[in-house]
């Protein structure tokens, strides 16, 4: 009788351990996939600079666009 309960408990513990291990590996795989995707889509600008310099250049381009739109609309800056 006790060995039956022990067998059920051991089986349940083993199944939970297997499921947890499989889930953890899947999670780590998903995280590494997302990390690779983020690394592939980094914006590069002239000279190979990334991140901070790219943000500065994008902000500069937005400012230029804003000025050109103002000129096209006839607004004096």
N, C-alpha and C positions, 0 to 999 in steps of 0.2 A: 504494500500500500504506500509506504513512504517512498519507495524507489520509483513508483509511478509519478508521484508529485515531483520528485527530484528530476525525473526524466523530462516532464513537461516544462518545469522551470528552466532547466538547462537548454532545452530546445528553444524556448521563447527568448532567453538571453542571447543565444547564438544567432537567432533570426534578427533580433534588434541590432546586434553588433554588425552583422552583414549588411543590413539596410543602411545603417549609419555610415559605414565605411564606403559603400557605393554612392551614397548621397554626397559625402564629403569629396570624393574623387570627382564626381560630376560637377560640383560647385567650383572646385579648383580649376577644372578644365574650362568651365564657362568664364571664370575670371581671367584666365590666361588668354582666352579667345578675345574677350573684350579689351584687354590690355594691348594685344596685337592690333586690333582694329583701331584703337586710339592712336597707336604709334604710326600706323599707315596713313592716317588722315591728318597729320599735323601740317599746318600751312607753312610752306617754305617761301622765302622771299629771296631777292637777289643777294648773292654772297653766301647763301646757305644758312642764314640765321633763322631761328624758329622761336615760337612762343612769344616772349615779350616784344621782340623786335617786329614780329608779324602783327601784333596788336597795334603797335605804334604806327606801322605803315598803313594798316586798315583805317585807323583813326584819321591819318593824314589824307587818305583817299576820300573818306567821307567828308572831310572839311573842304576839299577841292570840289567835290560834287555839289556841296551846299553853295559854294561861291559861284559855280557855273550856273546853277539853277537861279540864283539871285540875279546874275547878269542877264540871263535869258528872260527873266520876268521884268527886267528894267529897274530893279531895286538897287540903289546906291549903297554900298557897304561902307 
